[in-house]
Amino acid sequence: MALRNARGFLKDLTTKNNNVNEERSALDKEFKKAEKEKISMYSKFEQAIEQLRSRADFKNERLEDKLSVFENELEKKELTFRELAQRCGLGQE
């Protein structure tokens, strides 16, 4: 009787062990899939950030160029204004 009970208990334990191993295998597959997806998403995120930086740098360069042009125009206009002021005698006191 005890042998029969032990065999039944062993059979139950073996079945439970197989089920746990199958569940673990399935979970491992899901984990690997999630890990790959995470790596892919992070890579896409880094790529998007790099594109944004690149665009921002380009726009900043364009703005710096425009600022330089405006500064040059301002200097020319200030020089012209000073010359006109001197001619009209406004600069002398």
Number of C-alpha atoms within 10 A of each C-alpha: 6 7 8 9 10 11 12 12 12 12 12 12 12 12 12 12 12 12 12 12 12 12 12 12 12 12 12 12 12 12 12 12 11 12 12 12 12 12 11 12 12 12 12 12 12 12 12 12 12 12 12 12 12 12 12 12 12 12 12 12 12 12 12 12 12 12 12 12 12 12 12 12 12 12 12 12 12 12 12 12 12 14 14 13 13 12 11 10 10 11 11 8 4
